[in-house]
Amino acid sequence: MLHRVLTGFCSLPGVEQAFLFDNLGCLVASVGNAGEIPSADAADSLVKSCQMVTEAASAGTLEEIWCEGSKRMIIDRIRSDLVLVLEGEGGQLARWRHSIDRDRALIAEIA
């Protein structure tokens, strides 16, 4: 069921990879183009760096990161111990985020 939800994200325009990792940086599940390895280490490193900044600034809890450029990425905290990443080229990040919000409760329940 989890892979079916992640596959749904990959059907969005521009999304090439959808994956989940836990708060230890371990890959939980991934769906994407054959032969492509999810960049879970890079996403985990980015999350940890941003968490340090939010803690230092007393800005609250880090919930989401948007990265725009030739490669795009949305990193979203599904639960306190689970992070979802959508990445690819092109596409509309706001549309990606809307899809995440729509499936957030389901992912949190089945992961």
C-alpha positions as CSV (number, residue, x, y, z in Angstrom):
1,M,0.0,0.0,0.0
2,L,2.8,2.4,0.9
3,H,4.5,1.9,-2.5
4,R,1.2,2.5,-4.2
5,V,0.9,6.0,-2.5
6,L,4.5,6.8,-3.4
7,T,3.9,5.7,-7.0
8,G,1.0,8.2,-7.1
9,F,3.4,11.0,-6.2
10,C,5.6,9.9,-9.2
11,S,2.6,10.4,-11.5
12,L,2.7,14.2,-10.7
13,P,4.3,16.3,-13.4
14,G,8.0,16.6,-12.7
15,V,8.3,14.1,-9.8
16,E,10.9,11.5,-10.6
17,Q,11.5,10.1,-7.1
18,A,9.4,9.7,-4.0
19,F,10.9,8.3,-0.8
20,L,10.5,8.1,2.9
21,F,13.3,8.0,5.5
22,D,13.2,7.9,9.3
23,N,14.7,10.2,11.9
24,L,17.9,8.1,11.8
25,G,18.3,8.8,8.1
26,C,17.5,5.2,7.1
27,L,15.5,4.7,3.9
28,V,12.0,3.3,4.6
29,A,10.5,3.1,1.1
30,S,11.2,4.5,-2.3
31,V,9.7,4.7,-5.8
32,G,11.3,6.2,-8.8
33,N,13.0,5.7,-12.1
34,A,14.8,2.4,-12.5
35,G,18.5,2.6,-11.7
36,E,18.3,5.8,-9.8
37,I,19.2,5.7,-6.1
38,P,17.2,8.0,-3.8
39,S,19.3,10.8,-2.3
40,A,18.3,10.0,1.3
41,D,21.7,10.9,2.7
42,A,21.6,14.4,1.1
43,A,18.0,15.0,2.2
44,D,18.7,13.8,5.8
45,S,21.8,16.1,5.9
46,L,19.7,19.0,4.7
47,V,17.0,18.3,7.3
48,K,19.5,18.1,10.1
49,S,21.2,21.4,9.0
50,C,17.8,23.2,8.8
51,Q,16.8,21.8,12.2
52,M,19.9,23.3,13.8
53,V,19.1,26.7,12.3
54,T,15.5,26.6,13.5
55,E,16.5,25.5,17.0
56,A,19.2,28.2,17.1
57,A,16.7,30.9,16.1
58,S,14.0,29.5,18.4
59,A,11.8,29.4,15.3
60,G,9.8,26.3,16.2
61,T,9.6,22.9,14.6
62,L,10.9,22.3,11.1
63,E,8.0,21.0,9.0
64,E,8.9,21.5,5.4
65,I,11.8,22.4,3.0
66,W,11.4,23.5,-0.6
67,C,14.4,23.4,-2.9
68,E,14.1,25.1,-6.3
69,G,16.6,25.0,-9.2
70,S,17.4,22.6,-12.1
71,K,16.4,19.9,-9.6
72,R,13.5,20.5,-7.3
73,M,12.8,18.9,-4.0
74,I,10.1,19.0,-1.3
75,I,11.0,17.6,2.1
76,D,8.1,17.2,4.4
77,R,7.8,15.9,7.9
78,I,4.9,13.4,7.9
79,R,5.4,12.4,11.6
80,S,8.1,13.3,14.1
81,D,10.0,10.2,13.1
82,L,9.2,10.1,9.3
83,V,10.1,12.4,6.4
84,L,8.8,12.3,2.8
85,V,10.9,13.6,-0.1
86,L,9.6,14.3,-3.6
87,E,12.3,15.3,-6.2
88,G,12.6,15.8,-9.9
89,E,12.9,18.3,-12.6
90,G,10.2,20.7,-13.5
91,G,6.7,20.5,-12.1
92,Q,4.9,22.8,-9.7
93,L,6.0,22.5,-6.1
94,A,2.7,23.8,-4.8
95,R,0.9,21.0,-6.6
96,W,3.4,18.5,-5.1
97,R,2.7,19.9,-1.6
98,H,-1.1,19.7,-2.1
99,S,-0.7,16.0,-3.0
100,I,1.4,15.5,0.2
101,D,-1.3,17.2,2.3
102,R,-4.0,15.0,0.7
103,D,-2.1,11.8,1.6
104,R,-0.4,12.8,4.8
105,A,-2.7,10.9,7.2
106,L,-2.6,7.8,5.1
107,I,1.2,7.7,4.9
108,A,1.5,8.3,8.6
109,E,-0.9,5.4,9.3
110,I,0.6,2.8,7.0
111,A,4.4,3.6,7.3
